């Protein structure tokens, strides 16, 4: 049960869809794989879709924050997509805000956002 | 309706098993989706603490029914090092493991009841509960 999260590059954008519940070690491996990829070849942007995650706890939130911070340092625009309403409510109640992270409803909208930004359009 | 489901917590895999079991029972009791996620998230935080600080422990998941209300009670216990200063551990942003310091305090906020008993060198038992709200 060691599931690696596929990290794809399409049209110079990194696209990640987390398809299933990950145990902690898989989350850390995913982060390392991703950081390895984006530090070698930043590309024009990064979208991570978490719509399949039923539970986003403080551990996963911390990893997402670390990814966001590193993307920021690399100047790589990052959009987190697919936060389901119950997860959003839960995170807010726990006092976890996704600190200035750009978010969008779904992968397509996130990608559109990054493409607009790459063309220099206002948000 | 009193059946207790006891699950061991010995590795990070058990965090997922425990929170899925809690969510499933919450669903059976009739909690709405948001409450199911609140409960599962609280269980995730508390069982991760067990793995992180105590190494192993157990979780008891129980449906409870009183005269006019139904709910869920979850007890997470370990025989780990215990929590030296509970008040401090419950403070937002306080962590001894380089985490966000949102686990304990977050779990407390997500539930209706939260009781913690901890003794240095003896272990920690945390009991959380949630009642199904009136329609």
Interface residues (C-beta under 8 A of the other chain):
Chain A: X1 X21 X23 X24 X25 X54 X55 X56 X57 X58 X59 X61 X62 X65 X85 X86 X87 X89 X90 X93 X94 X95 X96
Chain B: X12 X13 X15 X16 X19 X20 X23 X33 X34 X36 X37 X38 X40 X41 X44 X45 X48 X92 X99 X100 X102 X103 X105 X106 X107 X109 X110
